[in-house]
Amino acid sequence: MRAIILAAGMGLRLVQPEGQQKPKCLLRFGDASLLERHLHYLKGAGVDEIVFVTGFKHEQIEAELASIDWKPKSEIVVNEEFTLGSVLSVHTAREAMTRGGDVLLMDADVLYDERIIEPLVAGGAVNRLLIDRDFEAGDEPVKLCVENGVPVELRKQVAAGLTYDTIGESVGFFRFDEKTAARLADIVADYVETGRAKMPHEEAVRDLLLEKAHVFDIADVTGAPWIEIDFQNDVKRAADEVLPQLQPLRQFAGASQQ
């Protein structure tokens, strides 16, 4: 199983002080950056093949990885056109998407507990989405709508009249088996080739879901602490509300050990 972590964006909505901007995955909560937490949780779940898609100030991410000296070493691919949409970052990682085996596709700017990652990686080859039914209404959350166990929508705006029996926020982590990952890579390539490189990658995932050619499991993580960092208020909520709920990182000092 391979994790592809999308960390290329500028995070403009975070509005960091002039001259102090850095990739959001380098924001620190407690004793670790978001990047380092990804490494710990993934390795703890048995995933040590990790690919970071970087772009904005990618040298800072590379320096962070070098300072951690994580083993085995993570791969880095650079999206030089990081001001465009995240669909281009997924396209930049096409080789990793189509290398074989299950693929985890993950946003880098999420503070979360290992209780989020465990259901994502459990079991054999599978396609899986995570849903949190306890979410705040509004235009910002990406909604996942499910009918009879089948995902029928993945978007911030849900069309009026859509039939579903469960709705929640989609955690920004997806799992695809080998065949489905390859199909997503093709959909993403079509986005880029047809001038839609500015789109968020969730739109390509939505297209994949609506094809209904692949079976998806829905893992309910309602109650597990997590937050996506988009705005300054998210940073405060992450530190004040989410961080105190997280289980301590295991063997934090042993990051460089195989």
ABEGO torsion letter per residue (X at the ends): XBBBBBAABAGAAAGBBBGABBBAAABBBEABBAAAAAAAAAAAAGBABBBBBBBBGAAAAAAAAAAAGBOBBBBBBBBABAABBAAAAAAAAAAAAAAEEBBBBBBAABBBBAAAAAAAABEBBBBBBBBBABBBBEAABBBBBBBGGBBABBBABBBBGBBBABBBBBBABBBBBAAAAAAAAAAAAAAAAAGAAABBAAAAAAAAAAAGABBBBBBBABGBBBBBBABAAAAAAAAAAAAAABBBBBGAAAAABX
